[in-house]
Amino acid sequence: MKALLRWFDARMPTIGAEWRKHAAEYYVPKNLNFWYEFGSLAGLVLIIQVVSGIFLAMNYKPDASLAFGSVEYIMRDVPGGGLIRYIHWTGASAFFIVVYLHMFRALLYGSFKQPRELVWIFGVLTYLTLMGEAFFGYLLPWGQMSYWGAQVIVNLFGTVPFIGPDLALWIRGDYVVSDATLNRFFALHVIAFPLVLLGLVVVHILALHDVGSSNPDGVEIKKLKDANGHPVDGVPFHPYYTVKDVVAAVVFLAIFCFIMFFVPEMGGYFLEHNNFIPADPLKTPEHIAPVWYFTPYYSILRAVPPLFNSQFPGVLAMGIATVILFFLPWLDRSPVKSIRYRGVLYKSWLAAFVVVFLILGYLGVKPTTVWGQFPDWPFLDTRDIATWVARVCTIVYFLFFFLMPWYTARDKVNPVPERVTA
């Protein structure tokens, strides 16, 4: 094997050089914990999605009259088709789970702060591209919920002043969600967005390896090096962390397989029951809601009252809720990075942010009347409790970002060690 590697390296030395630069001789902090596993797990899920998507595309028909039947054909007649379909569908939810945990780790340990601003920006771009990829793929089964969910989301673009109707028409390719919409969504889901997603993942990793990985202490290990120029508090990524990544991958795949084999629908959260019914443009489902990983922003959309019978304020709020993530490195004014050494203000606001994000996600999959209604009081318009809870949570969501320069600058912090702790 070594002779083969030497033969290969002599004829294509770039591969060996890149391996040494990004793995064998790429030094990472020696105190990384399990929160740092979700980045590699996101890469694993990306591979799973690409491979399973290729096999699904071999038998899928992007035709409004054949799409649902082709999915049923994959599930029932293609050898292993049901398994591949559930791998891809479960993988979509798994992708967002590990990405959300990966982003939460950045909030915990300040991985978005200097000098990793570009790493964070590329990561947010990857997240938004992933949302687009998931949205375009959501229509492809041509079930009731995917059809009407796409109808609702595309119509939201029509609320944009001046260009809205033309923008919605361009996205659909028709005046309603139809065969033209299905074809262009299939092309975007299978070709365009995967290429963009893969490119962003590559530049995200390259940017990370240029500045180095963060760590739970928020200490820059490049400041202290040994005689060979290697960080004293660092270890090579391979084999020390590749072994840990393998262990994390095994645990993740065990959970993934359990869900896929026993509860692939997850009570309707991963795969909605209405999506087992063919799309019917003449029959609207009783409750239309996007899949769970879009629901926090969908709740924000519903929480904002219409203005002049236009839902654009809610659409604008939903857009700001995602775009504001780009400004996080400049909103955080704390002199420390890790939550280990931050004060009670940041910890409290971060805890509140996580709670309201989860509540918004839950409310987004439920009808607005889930908790009944207020009495018809003269000083309070009749509104359902869930809507008011969503509005309060939306306010807290935005205050987490808008007040961040204030509470991070005034937060009492603890001294940060000069070297990483074990």
ABEGO torsion letter per residue (X at the ends): XAAAAAAAAAABAAAAAAAAAAAAABBBBAABBAAAAAAAAAAAAAAAAAAAAAAAAAABBBBAAAAAAAAAAAAAABBGAAAAAAAAAAAAAAAAAAAAAAAAAAAAAGAABOAAAAAAAAAAAAAAAAAAAAAAAAAAAGBAAAAAAAAAAAAAAAABBGAAAAAAAAAAGBABBBAAAAAAAAAAAAAAAAAAAAAAAAAAAAAAAAAEBBBAAGBBAAABBBAAGBBAABBBAOAAAAAAAAAAAAAAAAAAAAAAAABAAGGGAABBAAAABBBBAABBBABBBBBAAAAAAAAAAAABBBBGGBAAAAAAAAAAAAAAAAAAAAABABABABAAABBAAAAAAAAAAAAAAAAAAAAAABBAAAAEBBBBBAABBBBBAAAAAAAAAAAAAAAAAAAAAAAAAABBBBBBBABBBX
